[in-house]
Amino acid sequence: MKLELARVRGVTEGEALVSEEGFSPRYDLDRETGIISRPGHAIQGESIAGRILFFPTAKGGIAAGWAFYDLVGKNIAPAAIVFGTANPVMVQGAVFAGITIAECPTFAEQVQTGDRVVIEPDNMSLTVHGS
């Protein structure tokens, strides 16, 4: 199945990790391990390393830029981040760190954790292959 992307930067392929809750790399994540660590977060205990993350919204602000860059340096960064609605600070942080980022308002009911996903900026699409 192909989904249309509203915005995208970077091409990548990987395993989806889907959350019903927003994301802040500063407050929701253990930046030493790459594990979602905030108690009660919808995907608490999951590793983001090498996965394509799906969140409805971004949380937080200016700290995202250095937090994403730090994750890359520790080899625990996600392969990509897809937000239902992205914000400029998250986009700036991902671009600065070299992490693929996209906006796809329609992913929520069509992508599940474990699905194989390909993000293709040339045709503004995200292809879901199922798990």
Buried (B, 14 or more C-beta within 10 A) or exposed (E): EEBEBBEBBBEBBBBBBBBEBBBBBBEBBEBEEBBBBBEEBBBBEBBBBBBBBBBBBBBBEEBBBBBBBBBBEEEBBBBBBBBBBBBEBBBBBBBBBEBBBBBBEEBEEBBBBEBBBBBBBEEBBBBBEEE
